[in-house]
Amino acid sequence: MSTEPIAIFNSKDINSIEYAFKLRDSLEEVRYEVERAKVLFPSMFINQHEAIAVIREEYLELEQECFKNQKKYDLEAQRKEAKQLAAMAIRLMIELT
């Protein structure tokens, strides 16, 4: 697997630069969430079925936030749930290696 970055950012395009910073910051937040979850729940997943159950639970929490009345969107709550979902998927990836 190549570790070379994919060249999707144009250094002259302010939107690309802003996206790159948001990507970096989001990945850092997810990394922190993986570490936080590992402290709270230090045991590995019992098996992939448990991992999928946890990931599904996080997905359903995100879905619930996203499907709320559109006038009552809570973008911070949606972002929090998306971060937790990403963290659990990455934790499974780590444990499968």
C-alpha positions as a printed Julia matrix, in Angstrom:
97×3 Matrix{Float64}:
   0.0     0.0    0.0
   1.35    3.39  -0.96
   1.75    6.0    1.75
   2.09    8.8   -0.76
  -0.62   11.45  -0.4
  -3.2    11.68  -3.11
  -2.72   14.92  -5.02
  -6.22   16.36  -4.62
  -5.24   19.75  -3.25
  -4.35   22.65  -5.47
  -2.09   25.03  -3.55
  -3.52   28.0   -5.48
  -7.14   27.13  -4.71
  -8.19   28.57  -1.35
 -11.03   26.03  -1.09
  -8.54   23.18  -1.49
  -6.29   24.65   1.18
  -9.22   25.16   3.56
 -10.37   21.59   2.9
  -6.88   20.27   3.61
  -6.83   22.03   6.97
 -10.31   20.75   7.83
  -9.25   17.24   6.87
  -6.14   17.46   9.06
  -8.13   18.81  12.01
 -10.92   16.25  11.61
  -8.46   13.36  11.48
  -6.78   14.67  14.62
 -10.15   14.82  16.4
 -10.93   11.24  15.33
  -7.49   10.09  16.54
  -8.17   11.67  19.91
 -11.61    9.98  20.03
 -10.04    6.57  19.27
  -7.59    7.1   22.14
 -10.33    8.33  24.5
 -12.51    5.33  23.72
  -9.57    2.98  24.27
  -9.08    4.46  27.76
 -12.79    4.11  28.57
 -13.06    0.64  27.01
  -9.55   -0.88  27.05
 -10.51   -4.39  25.98
 -10.43   -5.27  22.32
 -13.68   -6.07  20.6
 -14.63   -9.65  21.46
 -15.06  -10.35  17.75
 -16.11   -8.61  14.56
 -19.78   -9.07  15.44
 -19.35   -6.95  18.56
 -17.43   -4.37  16.55
 -20.21   -4.14  13.97
 -22.78   -3.8   16.77
 -20.84   -0.87  18.25
 -20.37    0.73  14.82
 -24.07    0.24  14.07
 -25.01    1.86  17.38
 -22.84    4.86  16.53
 -24.35    5.01  13.04
 -27.89    4.95  14.45
 -27.03    7.78  16.83
 -25.71    9.81  13.89
 -28.79    8.96  11.85
 -31.05   10.07  14.69
 -29.25   13.42  14.88
 -29.43   13.89  11.1
 -33.11   12.97  10.83
 -34.29   15.45  13.45
 -36.62   18.22  12.38
 -34.65   20.32   9.92
 -35.4    23.48  11.9
 -33.71   21.92  14.93
 -30.5    20.64  13.37
 -27.67   20.49  15.86
 -24.58   20.43  13.67
 -22.25   20.03  16.66
 -24.19   16.94  17.8
 -24.06   15.54  14.25
 -20.33   16.17  14.09
 -19.81   14.5   17.47
 -21.69   11.39  16.35
 -19.83   11.31  13.02
 -16.54   11.51  14.91
 -17.54    8.64  17.2
 -18.62    6.53  14.23
 -15.32    7.17  12.44
 -13.37    6.36  15.61
 -15.06    3.0   16.05
 -14.5     2.09  12.4
 -10.82    2.98  12.74
 -10.57    1.04  16.0
 -11.88   -2.03  14.16
  -9.32   -1.43  11.4
  -6.55   -1.29  14.01
  -7.72   -4.45  15.74
  -7.92   -6.35  12.43
  -4.22   -5.77  11.74
